[in-house]
Amino acid sequence: MIIKSYEIKKKKSNFLKNNFFLLYGENIGLKKDIKDFITSEVKQKDDTIEIISLYENEIFDNEENFNNFVYSGSLFSDKKIITIHGGTDKIIKKISDVYDKYPDNIFLIIFSEILEKKSKLRNFFEKNEKTICIPCYLDSAKDLEMIVQLECKKNKIVLSREAINLLIEKSNSDRNNLRNEIEKIKSYSLNKKRLELDEVKLLINFSGDYKSDILVNECLCGNISQYKKVMSELYVGTVNQIFLLRILSNKIQRLLKIKEQENKSNNLDNLINTAKPAFFWKEKPIVKKQLSIWGLIDLKKIVSDINTTELLCKKNPQISNSIFFNFFSEICKKANNFS
């Protein structure tokens, strides 16, 4: 059965008659909201519920463990909510088997990325009467604005129209990203309820060139033409060299953490999916490409070179732009050669 996300609260009584839910699409924040809603509603009837979270590959790595979660009782609760992350068509047989037995004490929630119409998993949840399929597409500007207005009203925060628009633009159409930015504002506004646009820009690290992430990603992927295009669009005048070097350093450190674990795990997708803080869904393929390009030794060398470049820029302000651009260009060329 297909249900639109906005219908959930309107059809709450019918919605929770079912125990099997598929939430697919690119909107991570919406999926989390729906999961939290299901959990909250179930807890109202039984506050001793057990919460279990798994990734699809963990189920295949230990099928007995999964079967115990589903079919064995719990010492501490009567009901369980089991969330499966990264669900694909590979898991359809397992889900079908559980559905045939349909244990009343189990609520099964599957998080999936975008699924095509021919997807077996999507078709299973769309066509069965006791299953619910909810597409979780990106939020519209109107949806995001409502979230901002509600949070501002609840916390008695006053933002200008320009500040609200900036938050929406920075969210990449995902309420999860938006709420992360709102949390920064809420913390800052404990003693100040009216925030100016410049204060909001500072809080969300917006320096007028918020596409800096794109620039660094294109550089690390070795996409020379795109790198040059973004560079020419964004940095015609002054370049915030230290700001960009810090973004690069942060990305390299995250790649290093995954690379160091790669030898212990054969599943790179799982390492990326379980990384903390989480990668935005659009960035995951980019991260995977970067990990295929850069080796552990190369990444450690870049960390060292970043520190050297930052020091050179500070010591030689007259030629700092040349030092900075040469450093970034060399990384991009090297990545292009590796790829």
SULGIPE-V472976 format. One record per helix or strand. SS is the DSSP state (~ for helix, > for strand). FROM is the first residue (numbers start at 1). LEN is the number of residues. Records with the same first field share a line. If there is no record, write none. Layout:
SS: FROM-LEN + FROM-LEN
This chain:
>: 2-1 + 20-5 + 50-6 + 80-6 + 106-7 + 131-5 + 158-1 + 194-1
~: 5-3 + 12-4 + 28-18 + 56-6 + 63-9 + 89-13 + 120-8 + 141-15 + 161-10 + 175-14 + 197-7 + 212-10 + 224-11 + 241-22 + 268-6 + 281-13 + 296-20 + 317-22
